[in-house]
Amino acid sequence: MAEYYKGRLIATPEELGLEPLTQEQIDAAEARFDEFNAKRAAVPPEKRIHLSSRFGDDDYNHDDDPRNPDGSRKNRDDPQQETS
């Protein structure tokens, strides 16, 4: 049964009335992931950047944290960064 957790609806696709993905759609998505990972692996290690925590840290609500113009979070402990 669908339920809300920390303001987000948690439900299966079937509970939302969505059709399951076809094998063709799954294969196309996996091909895009493979293409992305190949491009990312081609970047030299010294030029790689860390993906923001917004891509995986959903257990903590950061909505009130200040952000930089590029969308990354400002470090509140760093006096060099302005928080206003």
N, C-alpha and C positions, 0 to 999 in steps of 0.2 A: 504494500500500500504506500502511495506517495506521502511524503511528510516533509515538513520544513525543518531545516537545521541551520542555525545561525543566519537566518534570513534567506536561505537558498532552498529551492524545491529539489528534493531528492526523489527521483522516480525512474522507473525503467521506461524504455521507449514505448513498450506496449501499453503501459499505464497512461501515457500521453497520447495514445492513438496513432503512433508513428509506425510506418511499415519498416520491417527489418531491411538492412542494406543487402543489396545483391552482391554476389561474389565479385562481379565486375567492378562495382563501386569500391569494395574493400581493396581489390587489387590496384585500382587507380590511386587510392589514398596512400597505400603502402609504397607505390612507385614515387609519389611526391615526397614522402618521408625519406626514402632512399636517396632521391636527388638532393634534398636539403642536407642530409648527413654527409653526402659525398662532397658538396661544396664546403661545408663546415670543416671537414677533415682536411681539405686542401689548403686551409689557412695555416700559415706557420704558427707554431705554439706561442711565439713572442708577440704575435699580433692578435691573438684570440682575446675576446672579451667575455666576461661572465654574464650569462643571461640573468636579467633581473629576477628577484624572488617572486615577482608577480606571476611568473610562469609556473609556480609550483607550491607557493606557500599560502594556501587557501585557509589554513586552520587559524590564522591570526588576521584580524581585520586591521589593515593598515590605512583605511580611508582617511583617518585624521592626521596621518604623517605628512609633513610638507614634502613637496616634490621639486625636482630640478626641471628646467624647461624641456629636457629630453624624456621626462616621465619617470626617471629613476628617483629613488627616495634620497632625501638629504640626510646626512649623518648628523644627528643632533649633538654628538659629542665632539664634532670637528669645528673649532672656532673659525676656521677659514671660510666655511660655507655660511651664507646668510640663510636664516630660516623664515624671513618675512616675504 
